[in-house]
Amino acid sequence: MVAPQPYFSARGTPFSVLHRIRALLELGHTVDLVTYGYGEDIPMDGLRIFRCAKLPLINKIKIGPSIPKIFLDILLYFKTRQVLKQNRYDVFHSHEEAAFFALRLAKKFPMPHLYDMHSSLPLQLSNFKAYNIGFIRQVFESLEHKVLNSCDAVITICDELGQIVDSGYADKPHRMIENIGDDRKVFQPNEADWKIKLGIDDQPVLLYTGTFEAYQGIDLFLEAMVLVVKTHPAAIALLVGGREEQVDAYNAMADELGIGKNVMFTGTVHPSNIPSLIDLSTIIVSPRSRGTNTPLKIYNYTRTNKPMVATDRLTHTQILSSDIAHLVDADADSFAAGIVTLLDDKEYARQLAANAQQFAEEHFSDESYIAMVGDIYQQMFDAQN
């Protein structure tokens, strides 16, 4: 398995890679993971991790396309070749852009190639405007077509990606496997009392967890808080995640909006802390304003018995409905109104949370996740025979 990611770090694709590995180990396989030289080793029986070199003067890898990632992917390619020369494998399982070189290596070291498609890379460029340039998109479109045309099986993570595969590559073994892996199976909850750490009493806590990239809509959330505190002056927006410079920027924005005392930042925390932070929350928010891929955290949110406010966009509505979350337009007025509705109507909030939890139990079981991973592997092997 090859993952062009800082594995493990608390962000979307590394979580997905983690649960793919866990499922394969549960199914009795062993996995050699080749990945970047950044991230946390999470020991698992049957897993070996091989890391390419780090880049000089680069300590962290930003989310999305970047110049450092180009050089890291070159280093990852050579590390992958080295590992392939030293070992024999049954399957080459590539994530994201590692598929671009996997399609050649899987032929050179003959074995089936399974492509784990976490996003359509040409479409993803729209989330990162600095790289949303015509000729770059064309290059990614060409590479994506070559990968989908040549690989032996595909995993997608949401309906939109599934439609890309089904419409253009219908004869390809394909399974949509949503990122429903249960983090509780890996990370033992840290029982730290975050209420004491943060100095929170009985105020309503509106919790955001995740990255602080522009498409996540944190600016929208902060602008909504200006309106929320007019009717609920004690409400606290608690934002978990983000790099130091991002936290500083949004902290300054909160001060400029006059809501500094109503906004708290924890910075990036270990995933073992998330359950405790969710426990102290009143409402969980997901204000994502751009993109189409479903945030991985949404699946875990449905298990929490906490009500959610989310933007009514495809990124959410591929999973969420108005029965299990309060869906609102992606603007500050609507988001604020959604939060206030749940704060004022506690019975409605309780019912949404209960519905979401029941939905998760029926549709997002860990057993079904592991079975789906096994199924696409079986489809791929059957197609080889």
N, C-alpha and C positions, 0 to 999 in steps of 0.2 A: 504494500500500500504506500502511495506517495501523496503527501499533503503539503502544498506550498503555503504553509501557515506557521506561525509561532505556536507550536503545539507543546504543552497545552497552555492556553491563555483564555481568560473569561470573555469570549466573544463568539459570535454565531457559528461559523464554520468549524472551529476547533471543538465546540461542543458536539457538533454533528459527527465529526471524525471520531471523537471519543466513543460515541454510542454505536457507530458502525463497528469499531473494533470490539467493543464489549459484546455486541450481538454475535460476531463471528467466533469469539472465544467461547461464548455460551453454547454455540453450535458445535464446538469440539475442534475448531481450527486453531492454527497458530498464525500469528501475524508479525511480519517484520515491517515496521513503519519507517519510511525515509522522510525526513522533514527538516525544517529550518533549524539553525543552531540556537534558537531562542525558545523559551517556554519552560514549563514545569514538567518534570518526569512524574507520571502517575503510574506506579507499579501495578501491573496486572499479570497474572499467571498466563504464560503463552504469548506475551508481547515482548518484542525487542525493538528498541528505538535506535535508529541511525541518524545522526545529524550532520548536515553539511556545515561548512565553516561559517562563522559570523563575518560580517563586513566591518572593516576598521571604522571606528568612530560612530558606528550605528548601534544604539542600545535597544531601540524599540522599533517595531515594524507597524506603520500606520495601516489602517483598514483601507482597502481599495487599491487601485492602480498607483504605482509610484516607481520612480527611478531605482531606488534600492531593491525593489522586488524583482526587477529585470535581472540585476546582477545575482541576486539570491537564487533565482530560478535557474540561472546558468550553473551556479555551484550545486544546486539540487540535482540537476541533470547529471553532472559528472559523479556525484555521490551515488545516485541511483545506478548508473552504469557499473560503478565499482561493486556495489552490493549484488547486482545481478551476475557479475562475473564470479563472485565468490559463493553463491548459493543457487539452489534450484527451486523453482516455485511452480505452483499450479495455476495461479491467477495473478494478473497485474491489475490492481484496483487503484485507479487514479482519481484524485479530487481536483476540481476546478482546472486551472490552466496547466497543471502537470499533465493533463491529457494530451497537450500539444506535442510533448516529446514522448509520451507513453505509447502513442500509436506507432512510432518507429521502433522503440525498444521492445515492444511486445512482439514484433515480427522478428527482430534480430535475435531475441532470446525467446523462442516460440512458446507462446502461452496465450490463452484468451485474455482480452482486455475489457474490464468493466469500468465504465465512465460514470463517476458520481457527479451529477450535474446540479450544483447548488444554485446556479443562476445562469441566465443567458449572458455570456460575457459582453457581447456587443450592446445589449440592452442595459447592462449594469453601468456602462460608461455614463449614462444619463444622470446617474446619482453623483458622479464625480466630474463636475463641469470642466475642470482643467484638461481632462483627457477626452472630452466628448467632441472629437474632431473627425470629420468625414473619413479621411484616409485611414485613421486608426480604427474606426468602426469597421471599415471594409476589410482590413486585415483580420480583425477578430471574427467577423462573419465568415470569412473564408476558412480560417482555422477551425471554427466551431463546426462548420459543415464537414470538413475532412474528418474530424473526430467522430461525429455522429454517424458518418457514412462508413467508417472503418472499424469502429469498436464492435465488440461482440455482445454487449448488453449495456443498458443505461438505467441508472437510478435517477429519478427526479424527485423534487421535494414539495412541489405544489402543482395545482391544476394548470397554471399558465405554462410552466415548463413541460408538463406532460403533453399539452396540446402541441407544442413545438415538435416534440418527438413523434407523436402519433400522426401529425399531419404530413410530415416530410420523410419519416423513416418508419413507416407502419410495420414493416417486416422485422424490425429490430426487437429482440427480447427487452422488455421495458417494464419497470415497476415504479409507480409513484409511492415513495415511502416518506411520509411527512416526518418532521423532526420531533417525534413524540417520545423519544427516549427519556426515561425518568431520571433526573439528576440525583434523586435520593438513593438510587442504586449504586452510586459511585461516591458521593460526598456525604460524610457524616455531618449532620448539622452542628454548627458551632453555637453553643447555648449562651453566648455572650449577651448581656442585657443591653441592647442598643438604646433603650429608653434612657438608661442612666448615662451611657456614653454621650448621647446627643442632647441630654437635658430636656427630653420631651416628657410632658405630663399627660394630660388627657386631651390634648388638642387633636382635631381631625388631621390625619396624616395621608397625604396624597403621594403615592410612591411611584417613582419611575426607576427602572433598572435597565442597564444596557450601555451601549456605546453612545458617544456624544457627537456622532457625525451629523452633518447638516440635515440630511434626509430624515433624521429621527424626529424632527419637529420640536425640539426642546425650546426654541425661541417662541413657538406657538404656545407651548405649555406655560412659559413664564408670562407671556402677554395675557393669557387666560387668567393667571393668578391675580393680576391687577383687578380683575372683575370679581373673582371669587372672594377676595378679602373684604370687599365692600359689604357683603352680607355675612361672611364668616371670617371675622378679623383674626381669629386664633388659628386658622388653618395653616398647615405647614406643607410645603412642597419639599419632599425628600428625594433628592436625585442621587442615584448610586451608579458610579462608573465614571468614565471619562479620563483622558490624560490630564496632567497637571495644567497645561496651558489652556485646555478646553474648559476645565473647571474655573480657572481664573477669569476667562472671557465671559462665561455665563454668570459667574458671581458678580462681575462688574455690571452686566446687563440687568441683573435683579436689582442692584443698588440704583441704577439709573431709572428703573421703573418705579422705584420707591417701595419695593417689597422685600428688601434685603433681610428684614427680620422674620419674614415668612418663608424663606428659602434656605434649605440646608443641603450641603454636598458632603458625601463621604469619600469621593474618589473611588478608584477601582478597589473592590474587595474580593476576597477569595470566595468562590461559589458556596463554600460551606457556611458563609454568613448570610446568604440570601434568605433561607427560611426564617431566621430570626427577624430580619428586616421586614419581611412580608407579614409576620405575626403582628408587628406593631402598627401596620398600615390600616387605614380605614377604607381606602379606595386605591386600586392599581390603575395607572394610566398608561396608554400607549398612543402618543400624539403623532405617530409617523406621518410625514407629509408627502413623501415621494417614494417611488419604488413599488415593486409588485410581489417580491418574495415575502412569504409569511415569516415574521420574526420568530425564531426558534423559541424564545421565552414565552410566547403566547400559549403554547401547549402546556407548559408548566404552570402558567397562571391559572388555567382552567381547573387545576387540581387543588387550588389554595383555599377555596371557600371564601374568597374575597371578591367583591364586585369590581367590574372593570368599566372604564370609559376608554373608548378607542375611536379613532377616526374612521369614517365610513368610506374606506378605500379598499381596493382589491387586495392590497397587502394584508389586510385583516379579514375581509369578508369571504376569502377563500376558506376560512375556518369559522370565524365568529358570525353569529346572527344576532338579531335583536332579542332573541330568547335568552341568550347567555351573556350578552354584554350590552352596554348602553352605547350605541353607535351614533356619532355626530359628524357634522361637516368639519372639514379641516381648516377651520378658522378660529381665532381666539374667542369670539363671542359664543360660537356654538360649543366649543370645548368647555368654556366656563359654565355655560348653562347646563351641560351634561354633568359636570362635577357637582354643581349646586343641587340638581335634581336628586342625585344619589345621596348627598348629605342631608337633604330635607326629608326624603321619602325612604326611611330606613327599612320598611317592609319590602318595598320594591327592590332595594339594594340587596336585602337578604335573599329574596327569591332569585334574582339574577345569579348570585353567587352559588346558591344551591343547584340551580339549573346547570351552571357551567361545570360544577363538580360531578354531577350525574352524567353529563355529556362526556366528560373525560373518562369516567369509569367505563362507559359503554363503547367508546371509540378509540381511546388512546391507551389501551393496556400495554404493559411492557411485554407481555407474552406475544401479543399480536405483532409488535414491532420486530421482535427477534424472528418470528415466523416469516415476516415479509422479507427480511434480509436473506434468510435461507431460501425463500422461494425464488428470488431473482437469480441467485447462484444456480439453483436447480434448473431454471429456464435456460440459463446460459449453457450449462453443461449438456442439457438435452439437445439444444440447437447444434452443438458441436458434433453430435453423434448421428 
